[in-house]
Amino acid sequence: MTYDFDHSPQRRGSGCVKWDTAECGPHTLPMWVADMDFRVAEPIIEALRRRVEHGVFGYCEVSDAYYEALTGWFSRRHQWTIQREWVIYTTGVVPAISAVIKALTLPGDKVLIQSPVYNCFFSSIRNNGCMVEDSPLVYSDGTYHIDFDDFERRAADPKVRVFLLCNPHNPAGRVWSREELERLHDICLRHHVRVIADEIHCELVMPGHRFTPFASISKACEENTIVCNSPSKSFNTAGLQVANIICRNPYLRERIDRAVNINETCDVNPMGVEALIAAYNESGAWIDQLCLYLNDNYQALRKHFAKRHPELTVTRLEGTYLVWLHIAPTGLDADTLTRRLLEEGDVLVNSGTMYGEEAGRDFIRINIACPRSQMLEGLERISKVIDNLHHTTN
């Protein structure tokens, strides 16, 4: 089946965060929060339709089919064998991360991150009474690299109990190579640091790149790693609220299960269960076509900025649908430019400071998961505001 990503349903007025936030006026183009404007794969719609026709929506018992779909997908797509007993289901990846931090740390401990990074990492750490320990990524030549010496120095701090990995990385756009992941694992193991791997974007990988589940590196890595994932980002089902914590280590898994129950995020939506099964069992063709379409959007965006604003650098996109644009040559910081894009261009993007005050002040994040014509309209609005900045300066 061939899917149409050039047309999308009307989302404004549907009660969605992306289009109906208070910041969006009647003509605003939203290119901010990480969800897609595409209609989901037909097998998911059909599965939900069958569930709705049943007509009763009581408490949900997660079936064997759920675990079989999850483990089958990761075996086929990523050559990672997951045992059913390793899986703890929950309502979302952010609640999962929060519960795992609660299980593995005490208030006052440090959690290691690599900024710029997903904004909820900061809140999940602080909400559990822990401190952020940042080993910033190094930006050069339009992409990001890990400073392994700095990372090891920080991991050696005895107060660092956990490393929170983002792969594929939001917003840096990296899909970490196996070699990079092996070095991170070796450092963490050497310094007795547990790893929480947020792999929610794992299916959104551009041609020429390959996602490696962190826990699949080795058995030792599998014992030391807790993976948090969900079909929500890749299959555009975030509102159905289902995610999985995957932990081989039985001692850690027992503590995590307790934390999930303490946080009261142990019940899931029956619609989310059905969507996961249909996504992993029947929607591989959709995700394959989606990634090609997103890559074409990215290439169109690169051409746009190369022609209109060659002074701005588009960060290399290896994974996700979130483009990280270096905007320092405009002379404005990210917060100011974001505000002016909304006020003068009626286009809403994310300021880079959300992902680390220092690491993100010269960047904005642009969501390109929409029909190409809509994306190009948004880019044109961005360009007109930037052009006006130059005219005002001159």
C-alpha positions as YAML, in Angstrom:
chain: A
units: angstrom
residues:
- id: 1
  name: MET
  ca: [0.00, 0.00, 0.00]
- id: 2
  name: THR
  ca: [1.22, 3.48, -0.89]
- id: 3
  name: TYR
  ca: [0.58, 6.18, 1.71]
- id: 4
  name: ASP
  ca: [-0.19, 9.84, 1.00]
- id: 5
  name: PHE
  ca: [1.85, 12.19, 3.17]
- id: 6
  name: ASP
  ca: [1.17, 15.23, 0.99]
- id: 7
  name: HIS
  ca: [-2.28, 15.77, 2.49]
- id: 8
  name: SER
  ca: [-3.30, 15.78, 6.13]
- id: 9
  name: PRO
  ca: [-6.55, 16.10, 8.08]
- id: 10
  name: GLN
  ca: [-7.61, 19.50, 9.40]
- id: 11
  name: ARG
  ca: [-6.21, 19.51, 12.93]
- id: 12
  name: ARG
  ca: [-7.03, 23.04, 14.03]
- id: 13
  name: GLY
  ca: [-10.07, 22.87, 16.29]
- id: 14
  name: SER
  ca: [-9.59, 19.18, 17.07]
- id: 15
  name: GLY
  ca: [-8.31, 19.84, 20.58]
- id: 16
  name: CYS
  ca: [-4.70, 19.00, 19.75]
- id: 17
  name: VAL
  ca: [-1.81, 20.65, 21.55]
- id: 18
  name: LYS
  ca: [0.11, 21.40, 18.37]
- id: 19
  name: TRP
  ca: [-2.54, 23.49, 16.61]
- id: 20
  name: ASP
  ca: [-4.84, 24.60, 19.42]
- id: 21
  name: THR
  ca: [-2.34, 25.91, 21.98]
- id: 22
  name: ALA
  ca: [-3.11, 29.43, 23.17]
- id: 23
  name: GLU
  ca: [-0.05, 30.71, 21.28]
- id: 24
  name: CYS
  ca: [-1.55, 29.67, 17.93]
- id: 25
  name: GLY
  ca: [-3.79, 32.20, 16.26]
- id: 26
  name: PRO
  ca: [-6.24, 31.31, 13.48]
- id: 27
  name: HIS
  ca: [-3.53, 31.57, 10.81]
- id: 28
  name: THR
  ca: [-0.47, 30.37, 12.73]
- id: 29
  name: LEU
  ca: [1.57, 27.51, 11.29]
- id: 30
  name: PRO
  ca: [2.81, 25.34, 14.16]
- id: 31
  name: MET
  ca: [6.26, 23.81, 13.62]
- id: 32
  name: TRP
  ca: [7.04, 23.17, 17.26]
- id: 33
  name: VAL
  ca: [5.91, 20.27, 19.49]
- id: 34
  name: ALA
  ca: [7.00, 16.79, 18.37]
- id: 35
  name: ASP
  ca: [3.95, 15.26, 16.81]
- id: 36
  name: MET
  ca: [3.14, 14.75, 13.15]
- id: 37
  name: ASP
  ca: [0.34, 16.10, 10.99]
- id: 38
  name: PHE
  ca: [0.07, 12.85, 9.05]
- id: 39
  name: ARG
  ca: [-2.84, 10.43, 9.24]
- id: 40
  name: VAL
  ca: [-1.66, 7.26, 10.97]
- id: 41
  name: ALA
  ca: [-1.21, 3.90, 9.21]
- id: 42
  name: GLU
  ca: [-4.44, 2.30, 8.05]
- id: 43
  name: PRO
  ca: [-3.95, -0.91, 10.11]
- id: 44
  name: ILE
  ca: [-3.89, 1.23, 13.27]
- id: 45
  name: ILE
  ca: [-7.10, 3.01, 12.29]
- id: 46
  name: GLU
  ca: [-8.77, -0.33, 11.52]
- id: 47
  name: ALA
  ca: [-7.67, -1.82, 14.85]
- id: 48
  name: LEU
  ca: [-9.06, 1.18, 16.74]
- id: 49
  name: ARG
  ca: [-12.28, 1.06, 14.73]
- id: 50
  name: ARG
  ca: [-12.80, -2.59, 15.71]
- id: 51
  name: ARG
  ca: [-12.15, -1.73, 19.35]
- id: 52
  name: VAL
  ca: [-14.63, 1.16, 19.26]
- id: 53
  name: GLU
  ca: [-17.27, -1.07, 17.69]
- id: 54
  name: HIS
  ca: [-17.02, -3.35, 20.71]
- id: 55
  name: GLY
  ca: [-18.55, -0.48, 22.67]
- id: 56
  name: VAL
  ca: [-17.14, -1.14, 26.15]
- id: 57
  name: PHE
  ca: [-14.01, 0.59, 27.44]
- id: 58
  name: GLY
  ca: [-13.29, -0.79, 30.88]
- id: 59
  name: TYR
  ca: [-9.97, -1.40, 32.59]
- id: 60
  name: CYS
  ca: [-7.41, -2.93, 30.27]
- id: 61
  name: GLU
  ca: [-5.67, -6.29, 30.59]
- id: 62
  name: VAL
  ca: [-2.55, -6.35, 28.43]
- id: 63
  name: SER
  ca: [-2.68, -9.49, 26.30]
- id: 64
  name: ASP
  ca: [-0.09, -11.95, 25.00]
- id: 65
  name: ALA
  ca: [-0.53, -10.33, 21.58]
- id: 66
  name: TYR
  ca: [0.88, -7.08, 22.98]
- id: 67
  name: TYR
  ca: [4.12, -8.66, 24.14]
- id: 68
  name: GLU
  ca: [4.43, -10.73, 20.96]
- id: 69
  name: ALA
  ca: [4.05, -7.63, 18.80]
- id: 70
  name: LEU
  ca: [6.64, -5.70, 20.81]
- id: 71
  name: THR
  ca: [9.26, -8.43, 20.97]
- id: 72
  name: GLY
  ca: [8.65, -9.49, 17.36]
- id: 73
  name: TRP
  ca: [9.18, -5.97, 16.05]
- id: 74
  name: PHE
  ca: [12.48, -5.43, 17.83]
- id: 75
  name: SER
  ca: [13.72, -8.85, 16.79]
- id: 76
  name: ARG
  ca: [12.87, -8.27, 13.12]
- id: 77
  name: ARG
  ca: [13.76, -4.61, 12.79]
- id: 78
  name: HIS
  ca: [16.65, -4.20, 15.20]
- id: 79
  name: GLN
  ca: [17.98, -7.72, 15.86]
- id: 80
  name: TRP
  ca: [17.41, -7.32, 19.59]
- id: 81
  name: THR
  ca: [15.83, -10.23, 21.43]
- id: 82
  name: ILE
  ca: [13.60, -9.09, 24.30]
- id: 83
  name: GLN
  ca: [12.04, -11.49, 26.76]
- id: 84
  name: ARG
  ca: [8.45, -10.83, 27.81]
- id: 85
  name: GLU
  ca: [9.33, -10.72, 31.51]
- id: 86
  name: TRP
  ca: [11.68, -7.79, 30.90]
- id: 87
  name: VAL
  ca: [8.77, -5.52, 29.91]
- id: 88
  name: ILE
  ca: [6.92, -3.12, 32.21]
- id: 89
  name: TYR
  ca: [4.20, -1.17, 30.42]
- id: 90
  name: THR
  ca: [3.25, 2.36, 31.42]
- id: 91
  name: THR
  ca: [1.52, 5.47, 30.08]
- id: 92
  name: GLY
  ca: [4.39, 7.24, 28.36]
- id: 93
  name: VAL
  ca: [8.14, 7.56, 28.01]
- id: 94
  name: VAL
  ca: [8.37, 10.64, 30.25]
- id: 95
  name: PRO
  ca: [6.52, 8.88, 33.13]
- id: 96
  name: ALA
  ca: [8.77, 5.88, 32.44]
- id: 97
  name: ILE
  ca: [11.94, 7.95, 32.74]
- id: 98
  name: SER
  ca: [10.68, 9.59, 35.92]
- id: 99
  name: ALA
  ca: [9.85, 6.22, 37.49]
- id: 100
  name: VAL
  ca: [13.24, 4.75, 36.59]
- id: 101
  name: ILE
  ca: [15.08, 7.75, 38.04]
- id: 102
  name: LYS
  ca: [13.04, 7.33, 41.22]
- id: 103
  name: ALA
  ca: [13.97, 3.64, 41.34]
- id: 104
  name: LEU
  ca: [17.72, 4.11, 40.78]
- id: 105
  name: THR
  ca: [18.55, 7.26, 42.73]
- id: 106
  name: LEU
  ca: [18.16, 9.02, 46.03]
- id: 107
  name: PRO
  ca: [17.44, 12.75, 46.39]
- id: 108
  name: GLY
  ca: [20.70, 14.63, 46.01]
- id: 109
  name: ASP
  ca: [22.19, 12.18, 43.51]
- id: 110
  name: LYS
  ca: [23.29, 13.39, 40.09]
- id: 111
  name: VAL
  ca: [21.96, 12.31, 36.70]
- id: 112
  name: LEU
  ca: [24.27, 12.77, 33.72]
- id: 113
  name: ILE
  ca: [22.89, 14.23, 30.47]
- id: 114
  name: GLN
  ca: [24.27, 15.56, 27.17]
- id: 115
  name: SER
  ca: [22.87, 18.97, 26.27]
- id: 116
  name: PRO
  ca: [21.23, 20.24, 24.20]
- id: 117
  name: VAL
  ca: [18.66, 17.60, 25.05]
- id: 118
  name: TYR
  ca: [14.93, 16.97, 25.40]
- id: 119
  name: ASN
  ca: [13.53, 19.45, 27.92]
- id: 120
  name: CYS
  ca: [11.68, 16.86, 30.02]
- id: 121
  name: PHE
  ca: [15.01, 15.31, 31.00]
- id: 122
  name: PHE
  ca: [15.65, 18.35, 33.17]
- id: 123
  name: SER
  ca: [12.23, 18.28, 34.84]
- id: 124
  name: SER
  ca: [12.24, 14.50, 35.40]
- id: 125
  name: ILE
  ca: [15.61, 14.75, 37.15]
- id: 126
  name: ARG
  ca: [14.65, 17.71, 39.33]
- id: 127
  name: ASN
  ca: [11.18, 16.37, 40.14]
- id: 128
  name: ASN
  ca: [12.89, 13.37, 41.74]
- id: 129
  name: GLY
  ca: [15.11, 15.57, 43.89]
- id: 130
  name: CYS
  ca: [18.23, 14.91, 41.83]
- id: 131
  name: MET
  ca: [20.76, 17.27, 40.25]
- id: 132
  name: VAL
  ca: [21.59, 17.66, 36.58]
- id: 133
  name: GLU
  ca: [25.18, 16.85, 35.63]
- id: 134
  name: ASP
  ca: [25.74, 18.05, 32.07]
- id: 135
  name: SER
  ca: [28.42, 16.86, 29.65]
- id: 136
  name: PRO
  ca: [27.57, 19.11, 26.72]
- id: 137
  name: LEU
  ca: [27.80, 17.78, 23.19]
- id: 138
  name: VAL
  ca: [30.34, 19.50, 20.96]
- id: 139
  name: TYR
  ca: [28.93, 21.35, 17.94]
- id: 140
  name: SER
  ca: [31.20, 21.52, 14.89]
- id: 141
  name: ASP
  ca: [30.81, 21.33, 11.12]
- id: 142
  name: GLY
  ca: [27.03, 21.29, 11.34]
- id: 143
  name: THR
  ca: [26.71, 18.30, 13.65]
- id: 144
  name: TYR
  ca: [27.37, 17.13, 17.21]
- id: 145
  name: HIS
  ca: [30.05, 14.95, 18.75]
- id: 146
  name: ILE
  ca: [30.60, 13.49, 22.21]
- id: 147
  name: ASP
  ca: [33.48, 14.82, 24.32]
- id: 148
  name: PHE
  ca: [34.38, 11.43, 25.78]
- id: 149
  name: ASP
  ca: [37.06, 12.84, 28.09]
- id: 150
  name: ASP
  ca: [34.59, 15.25, 29.64]
- id: 151
  name: PHE
  ca: [31.93, 12.53, 29.79]
- id: 152
  name: GLU
  ca: [34.25, 10.18, 31.66]
- id: 153
  name: ARG
  ca: [35.36, 12.89, 34.08]
- id: 154
  name: ARG
  ca: [31.75, 13.57, 34.99]
- id: 155
  name: ALA
  ca: [30.77, 9.88, 35.12]
- id: 156
  name: ALA
  ca: [33.60, 9.33, 37.60]
- id: 157
  name: ASP
  ca: [31.88, 11.61, 40.12]
- id: 158
  name: PRO
  ca: [30.57, 9.20, 42.79]
- id: 159
  name: LYS
  ca: [27.36, 11.22, 43.06]
- id: 160
  name: VAL
  ca: [26.53, 10.45, 39.40]
- id: 161
  name: ARG
  ca: [24.29, 7.40, 39.64]
- id: 162
  name: VAL
  ca: [22.56, 7.42, 36.25]
- id: 163
  name: PHE
  ca: [23.27, 8.48, 32.68]
- id: 164
  name: LEU
  ca: [20.21, 9.52, 30.68]
- id: 165
  name: LEU
  ca: [20.89, 8.78, 27.00]
- id: 166
  name: CYS
  ca: [18.79, 10.13, 24.12]
- id: 167
  name: ASN
  ca: [19.05, 8.04, 20.93]
- id: 168
  name: PRO
  ca: [18.15, 9.17, 18.32]
- id: 169
  name: HIS
  ca: [19.05, 12.45, 19.91]
- id: 170
  name: ASN
  ca: [16.47, 15.21, 20.27]
- id: 171
  name: PRO
  ca: [17.21, 17.96, 19.22]
- id: 172
  name: ALA
  ca: [20.74, 17.30, 17.92]
- id: 173
  name: GLY
  ca: [19.49, 14.90, 15.24]
- id: 174
  name: ARG
  ca: [22.22, 12.32, 15.83]
- id: 175
  name: VAL
  ca: [21.72, 8.58, 15.54]
- id: 176
  name: TRP
  ca: [24.65, 7.43, 17.65]
- id: 177
  name: SER
  ca: [26.90, 4.88, 15.99]
- id: 178
  name: ARG
  ca: [27.55, 1.49, 17.54]
- id: 179
  name: GLU
  ca: [31.14, 2.56, 18.24]
- id: 180
  name: GLU
  ca: [29.99, 5.68, 20.11]
- id: 181
  name: LEU
  ca: [27.49, 3.66, 22.13]
- id: 182
  name: GLU
  ca: [30.15, 1.10, 23.02]
- id: 183
  name: ARG
  ca: [32.44, 3.84, 24.36]
- id: 184
  name: LEU
  ca: [29.60, 5.31, 26.43]
- id: 185
  name: HIS
  ca: [28.79, 1.86, 27.79]
- id: 186
  name: ASP
  ca: [32.41, 1.14, 28.71]
- id: 187
  name: ILE
  ca: [32.69, 4.42, 30.62]
- id: 188
  name: CYS
  ca: [29.41, 3.90, 32.47]
- id: 189
  name: LEU
  ca: [30.27, 0.32, 33.40]
- id: 190
  name: ARG
  ca: [33.73, 1.35, 34.60]
- id: 191
  name: HIS
  ca: [32.24, 3.95, 36.92]
- id: 192
  name: HIS
  ca: [29.17, 1.96, 38.04]
- id: 193
  name: VAL
  ca: [26.71, 4.32, 36.34]
- id: 194
  name: ARG
  ca: [23.35, 2.89, 35.29]
- id: 195
  name: VAL
  ca: [22.00, 3.89, 31.88]
- id: 196
  name: ILE
  ca: [18.45, 4.95, 31.03]
- id: 197
  name: ALA
  ca: [18.07, 4.97, 27.24]
- id: 198
  name: ASP
  ca: [15.25, 7.10, 25.84]
- id: 199
  name: GLU
  ca: [14.75, 5.50, 22.43]
- id: 200
  name: ILE
  ca: [11.32, 6.91, 21.58]
- id: 201
  name: HIS
  ca: [12.46, 8.14, 18.13]
- id: 202
  name: CYS
  ca: [14.11, 4.84, 17.22]
- id: 203
  name: GLU
  ca: [12.14, 4.19, 14.01]
- id: 204
  name: LEU
  ca: [12.66, 7.70, 12.63]
- id: 205
  name: VAL
  ca: [16.03, 7.21, 10.96]
- id: 206
  name: MET
  ca: [17.17, 8.81, 7.73]
- id: 207
  name: PRO
  ca: [18.57, 6.80, 4.80]
- id: 208
  name: GLY
  ca: [22.22, 5.84, 5.31]
- id: 209
  name: HIS
  ca: [21.95, 5.63, 9.10]
- id: 210
  name: ARG
  ca: [21.18, 2.74, 11.41]
- id: 211
  name: PHE
  ca: [19.69, 2.74, 14.89]
- id: 212
  name: THR
  ca: [21.31, 0.41, 17.45]
- id: 213
  name: PRO
  ca: [19.36, -0.31, 20.65]
- id: 214
  name: PHE
  ca: [21.76, 0.60, 23.44]
- id: 215
  name: ALA
  ca: [21.01, -2.53, 25.47]
- id: 216
  name: SER
  ca: [21.83, -4.73, 22.47]
- id: 217
  name: ILE
  ca: [25.52, -3.79, 22.61]
- id: 218
  name: SER
  ca: [26.37, -6.71, 24.93]
- id: 219
  name: LYS
  ca: [24.95, -8.80, 27.75]
- id: 220
  name: ALA
  ca: [26.79, -6.60, 30.26]
- id: 221
  name: CYS
  ca: [25.18, -3.55, 28.69]
- id: 222
  name: GLU
  ca: [21.78, -5.22, 28.77]
- id: 223
  name: GLU
  ca: [22.20, -5.87, 32.50]
- id: 224
  name: ASN
  ca: [23.14, -2.23, 33.16]
- id: 225
  name: THR
  ca: [20.58, -0.52, 30.90]
- id: 226
  name: ILE
  ca: [16.92, 0.36, 31.16]
- id: 227
  name: VAL
  ca: [15.33, 1.16, 27.81]
- id: 228
  name: CYS
  ca: [12.25, 3.38, 27.54]
- id: 229
  name: ASN
  ca: [10.42, 3.28, 24.23]
- id: 230
  name: SER
  ca: [7.01, 3.59, 22.61]
- id: 231
  name: PRO
  ca: [5.47, 3.54, 19.15]
- id: 232
  name: SER
  ca: [4.03, 6.98, 19.94]
- id: 233
  name: LYS
  ca: [6.52, 9.25, 18.16]
- id: 234
  name: SER
  ca: [7.22, 7.00, 15.18]
- id: 235
  name: PHE
  ca: [3.61, 6.01, 14.48]
- id: 236
  name: ASN
  ca: [2.01, 9.32, 15.59]
- id: 237
  name: THR
  ca: [-0.04, 7.82, 18.43]
- id: 238
  name: ALA
  ca: [1.20, 9.88, 21.40]
- id: 239
  name: GLY
  ca: [-2.32, 10.71, 22.59]
- id: 240
  name: LEU
  ca: [-3.10, 7.01, 23.09]
- id: 241
  name: GLN
  ca: [-0.61, 6.88, 25.96]
- id: 242
  name: VAL
  ca: [1.26, 3.61, 26.06]
- id: 243
  name: ALA
  ca: [4.98, 2.96, 26.49]
- id: 244
  name: ASN
  ca: [7.36, 0.28, 27.69]
- id: 245
  name: ILE
  ca: [10.24, 0.02, 30.11]
- id: 246
  name: ILE
  ca: [12.55, -2.83, 29.12]
- id: 247
  name: CYS
  ca: [14.91, -4.09, 31.81]
- id: 248
  name: ARG
  ca: [16.75, -7.41, 31.76]
- id: 249
  name: ASN
  ca: [18.14, -7.06, 35.31]
- id: 250
  name: PRO
  ca: [15.55, -8.60, 37.70]
- id: 251
  name: TYR
  ca: [16.79, -6.67, 40.74]
- id: 252
  name: LEU
  ca: [16.43, -3.34, 38.94]
- id: 253
  name: ARG
  ca: [13.17, -4.40, 37.34]
- id: 254
  name: GLU
  ca: [11.58, -5.07, 40.72]
- id: 255
  name: ARG
  ca: [12.56, -1.60, 41.94]
- id: 256
  name: ILE
  ca: [11.30, 0.01, 38.75]
- id: 257
  name: ASP
  ca: [7.99, -1.82, 38.93]
- id: 258
  name: ARG
  ca: [7.56, -0.50, 42.46]
- id: 259
  name: ALA
  ca: [8.35, 3.05, 41.33]
- id: 260
  name: VAL
  ca: [5.83, 2.82, 38.48]
- id: 261
  name: ASN
  ca: [3.18, 1.86, 41.03]
- id: 262
  name: ILE
  ca: [4.25, 4.63, 43.42]
- id: 263
  name: ASN
  ca: [3.87, 7.12, 40.55]
- id: 264
  name: GLU
  ca: [0.50, 5.50, 39.71]
- id: 265
  name: THR
  ca: [1.28, 5.12, 36.02]
- id: 266
  name: CYS
  ca: [0.72, 1.37, 35.82]
- id: 267
  name: ASP
  ca: [-2.61, 1.35, 33.94]
- id: 268
  name: VAL
  ca: [-2.77, 1.88, 30.19]
- id: 269
  name: ASN
  ca: [-5.40, 2.83, 27.66]
- id: 270
  name: PRO
  ca: [-6.98, -0.08, 25.73]
- id: 271
  name: MET
  ca: [-6.75, 2.02, 22.58]
- id: 272
  name: GLY
  ca: [-3.02, 2.37, 23.09]
- id: 273
  name: VAL
  ca: [-2.65, -1.39, 23.42]
- id: 274
  name: GLU
  ca: [-4.51, -2.02, 20.16]
- id: 275
  name: ALA
  ca: [-2.54, 0.70, 18.38]
- id: 276
  name: LEU
  ca: [0.79, -0.76, 19.49]
- id: 277
  name: ILE
  ca: [-0.14, -4.23, 18.24]
- id: 278
  name: ALA
  ca: [-1.25, -2.89, 14.87]
- id: 279
  name: ALA
  ca: [1.77, -0.61, 14.56]
- id: 280
  name: TYR
  ca: [4.34, -3.30, 15.25]
- id: 281
  name: ASN
  ca: [2.57, -6.13, 13.42]
- id: 282
  name: GLU
  ca: [1.17, -4.40, 10.34]
- id: 283
  name: SER
  ca: [2.60, -0.92, 9.82]
- id: 284
  name: GLY
  ca: [6.20, -1.47, 8.74]
- id: 285
  name: ALA
  ca: [5.48, -0.26, 5.20]
- id: 286
  name: TRP
  ca: [4.02, 2.98, 6.57]
- id: 287
  name: ILE
  ca: [7.09, 3.77, 8.67]
- id: 288
  name: ASP
  ca: [9.43, 2.96, 5.78]
- id: 289
  name: GLN
  ca: [7.57, 5.34, 3.46]
- id: 290
  name: LEU
  ca: [7.35, 7.96, 6.19]
- id: 291
  name: CYS
  ca: [11.12, 8.05, 6.72]
- id: 292
  name: LEU
  ca: [11.70, 8.57, 3.00]
- id: 293
  name: TYR
  ca: [9.16, 11.39, 2.95]
- id: 294
  name: LEU
  ca: [10.73, 13.04, 6.00]
- id: 295
  name: ASN
  ca: [14.15, 12.82, 4.39]
- id: 296
  name: ASP
  ca: [12.79, 14.52, 1.28]
- id: 297
  name: ASN
  ca: [11.33, 17.25, 3.51]
- id: 298
  name: TYR
  ca: [14.71, 17.67, 5.16]
- id: 299
  name: GLN
  ca: [16.49, 17.94, 1.81]
- id: 300
  name: ALA
  ca: [13.95, 20.54, 0.67]
- id: 301
  name: LEU
  ca: [14.57, 22.49, 3.87]
- id: 302
  name: ARG
  ca: [18.33, 22.37, 3.32]
- id: 303
  name: LYS
  ca: [17.90, 23.71, -0.21]
- id: 304
  name: HIS
  ca: [15.65, 26.48, 1.06]
- id: 305
  name: PHE
  ca: [18.15, 27.76, 3.60]
- id: 306
  name: ALA
  ca: [21.13, 27.29, 1.27]
- id: 307
  name: LYS
  ca: [19.38, 29.56, -1.24]
- id: 308
  name: ARG
  ca: [17.75, 32.10, 1.06]
- id: 309
  name: HIS
  ca: [20.05, 32.17, 4.10]
- id: 310
  name: PRO
  ca: [23.41, 30.54, 3.41]
- id: 311
  name: GLU
  ca: [24.76, 32.20, 6.54]
- id: 312
  name: LEU
  ca: [22.58, 29.91, 8.70]
- id: 313
  name: THR
  ca: [23.64, 26.31, 9.32]
- id: 314
  name: VAL
  ca: [21.17, 23.43, 9.17]
- id: 315
  name: THR
  ca: [22.37, 20.73, 11.55]
- id: 316
  name: ARG
  ca: [22.75, 17.30, 9.95]
- id: 317
  name: LEU
  ca: [19.59, 15.25, 10.47]
- id: 318
  name: GLU
  ca: [20.29, 11.54, 10.98]
- id: 319
  name: GLY
  ca: [17.13, 10.78, 12.94]
- id: 320
  name: THR
  ca: [13.85, 12.29, 14.25]
- id: 321
  name: TYR
  ca: [11.88, 14.89, 12.27]
- id: 322
  name: LEU
  ca: [13.20, 17.82, 14.29]
- id: 323
  name: VAL
  ca: [15.62, 20.14, 12.52]
- id: 324
  name: TRP
  ca: [18.10, 22.11, 14.63]
- id: 325
  name: LEU
  ca: [18.96, 25.41, 12.97]
- id: 326
  name: HIS
  ca: [21.94, 27.57, 14.00]
- id: 327
  name: ILE
  ca: [20.65, 31.14, 13.99]
- id: 328
  name: ALA
  ca: [23.49, 33.13, 15.61]
- id: 329
  name: PRO
  ca: [24.24, 35.04, 12.36]
- id: 330
  name: THR
  ca: [20.83, 36.72, 12.63]
- id: 331
  name: GLY
  ca: [22.20, 38.65, 15.60]
- id: 332
  name: LEU
  ca: [19.29, 37.50, 17.79]
- id: 333
  name: ASP
  ca: [19.22, 34.94, 20.54]
- id: 334
  name: ALA
  ca: [16.85, 32.00, 20.21]
- id: 335
  name: ASP
  ca: [14.18, 33.32, 22.55]
- id: 336
  name: THR
  ca: [14.00, 36.67, 20.76]
- id: 337
  name: LEU
  ca: [13.92, 35.17, 17.28]
- id: 338
  name: THR
  ca: [11.27, 32.63, 18.28]
- id: 339
  name: ARG
  ca: [9.08, 35.43, 19.62]
- id: 340
  name: ARG
  ca: [9.52, 37.52, 16.49]
- id: 341
  name: LEU
  ca: [8.77, 34.57, 14.21]
- id: 342
  name: LEU
  ca: [5.46, 34.14, 15.99]
- id: 343
  name: GLU
  ca: [4.57, 37.83, 16.17]
- id: 344
  name: GLU
  ca: [5.74, 38.85, 12.69]
- id: 345
  name: GLY
  ca: [5.59, 35.61, 10.71]
- id: 346
  name: ASP
  ca: [2.74, 33.73, 12.39]
- id: 347
  name: VAL
  ca: [4.93, 30.59, 12.62]
- id: 348
  name: LEU
  ca: [5.59, 28.79, 15.91]
- id: 349
  name: VAL
  ca: [8.91, 27.01, 16.48]
- id: 350
  name: ASN
  ca: [10.81, 25.97, 19.61]
- id: 351
  name: SER
  ca: [13.51, 28.14, 21.10]
- id: 352
  name: GLY
  ca: [16.73, 26.21, 21.61]
- id: 353
  name: THR
  ca: [16.97, 27.37, 25.21]
- id: 354
  name: MET
  ca: [14.31, 24.79, 26.11]
- id: 355
  name: TYR
  ca: [16.98, 22.14, 25.60]
- id: 356
  name: GLY
  ca: [19.68, 23.80, 27.67]
- id: 357
  name: GLU
  ca: [20.12, 27.51, 28.31]
- id: 358
  name: GLU
  ca: [23.74, 27.63, 27.21]
- id: 359
  name: ALA
  ca: [23.71, 24.88, 24.58]
- id: 360
  name: GLY
  ca: [20.55, 26.11, 22.86]
- id: 361
  name: ARG
  ca: [20.71, 29.89, 22.86]
- id: 362
  name: ASP
  ca: [21.92, 30.07, 19.24]
- id: 363
  name: PHE
  ca: [19.44, 27.52, 17.82]
- id: 364
  name: ILE
  ca: [15.78, 27.00, 17.02]
- id: 365
  name: ARG
  ca: [14.04, 23.64, 16.53]
- id: 366
  name: ILE
  ca: [11.76, 23.15, 13.52]
- id: 367
  name: ASN
  ca: [9.30, 20.26, 13.18]
- id: 368
  name: ILE
  ca: [9.14, 19.09, 9.55]
- id: 369
  name: ALA
  ca: [6.62, 16.24, 10.05]
- id: 370
  name: CYS
  ca: [3.91, 17.76, 7.87]
- id: 371
  name: PRO
  ca: [2.95, 17.89, 4.19]
- id: 372
  name: ARG
  ca: [5.75, 19.41, 2.14]
- id: 373
  name: SER
  ca: [3.67, 22.32, 0.91]
- id: 374
  name: GLN
  ca: [2.84, 23.23, 4.51]
- id: 375
  name: MET
  ca: [6.49, 23.00, 5.51]
- id: 376
  name: LEU
  ca: [7.59, 25.20, 2.62]
- id: 377
  name: GLU
  ca: [4.98, 27.80, 3.57]
- id: 378
  name: GLY
  ca: [6.34, 27.80, 7.11]
- id: 379
  name: LEU
  ca: [9.92, 28.17, 5.86]
- id: 380
  name: GLU
  ca: [8.87, 31.06, 3.64]
- id: 381
  name: ARG
  ca: [7.36, 32.80, 6.67]
- id: 382
  name: ILE
  ca: [10.57, 32.25, 8.61]
- id: 383
  name: SER
  ca: [12.61, 33.67, 5.73]
- id: 384
  name: LYS
  ca: [10.49, 36.81, 5.44]
- id: 385
  name: VAL
  ca: [11.04, 37.59, 9.12]
- id: 386
  name: ILE
  ca: [14.80, 37.01, 8.80]
- id: 387
  name: ASP
  ca: [14.93, 39.14, 5.66]
- id: 388
  name: ASN
  ca: [13.16, 41.91, 7.53]
- id: 389
  name: LEU
  ca: [15.77, 41.69, 10.28]
- id: 390
  name: HIS
  ca: [18.48, 42.40, 7.74]
- id: 391
  name: HIS
  ca: [16.55, 45.29, 6.23]
- id: 392
  name: THR
  ca: [15.98, 46.80, 9.67]
- id: 393
  name: THR
  ca: [19.66, 46.47, 10.52]
- id: 394
  name: ASN
  ca: [20.75, 47.99, 7.24]
...
